[in-house]
Amino acid sequence: RDLPGASGRSWPYRPAVHQQAALASFLAVWAAMCAGMMLPTALRPARRLSAGRPDRWTAFLVAYALAWASTGAIAYPLLTRVPWNGFALMLAWIAVGCYQALPATSRRLRSCRRLSPDQHPFRTGLTYAWSCVLSCLPLMLVAMATMHAREAPAWVMALVMGALTGFVMWSKTPAVP
């Protein structure tokens, strides 16, 4: 049985034999997406927080990656149980655009810019990541739903994902004094 809205194609993470195998497969892809799209946005803050110490840099990035990877458990049911068709995706993109324009989202993104080398790197990585998750997760969910609903060719989705990565990196860039 195909996922509704998947244009007649099978959902790539639909359980073939076991739900656990499908979840594990999805989480691996989610982690890869986080590494490709979200870790680049954390490299500059990690460098700023590390004060030249590799152990601090690593602790910050590990905490950041763990926080983002754990959100895959939230994403999985939303992406597999919602009937993502063209109309649902259009509404979701409009909702995400409105969410990104909220003052609360802007505040979270600004909080991503306030780091100092005297902060604990792992704890700061988690805090930083959760600010990013709260400001960017809806965007990532809708982008992934669009990609897996296969409403657009793969090259278009690659461009969209690249543009989203650029947008997130730009929105988290510290202001120059």
Secondary structure, DSSP 4 states (H G I P E B T S, - for coil): -PPTTSTTSPPTTS-SS-HHHHHHHHHHHHHHHHHHHTHHHHHHHHHHHHTT-HHHHHHHHHHHHHHHHHTHHHHHHHHHHS---HHHHHHHHHHHHHHHTSHHHHHHHHHTT---TTS-HHHHHHHHHHHHHHHHHHHHHHHHHHHHHT-S-HHHHHHHHHHHHHHHHHHTPPPP-
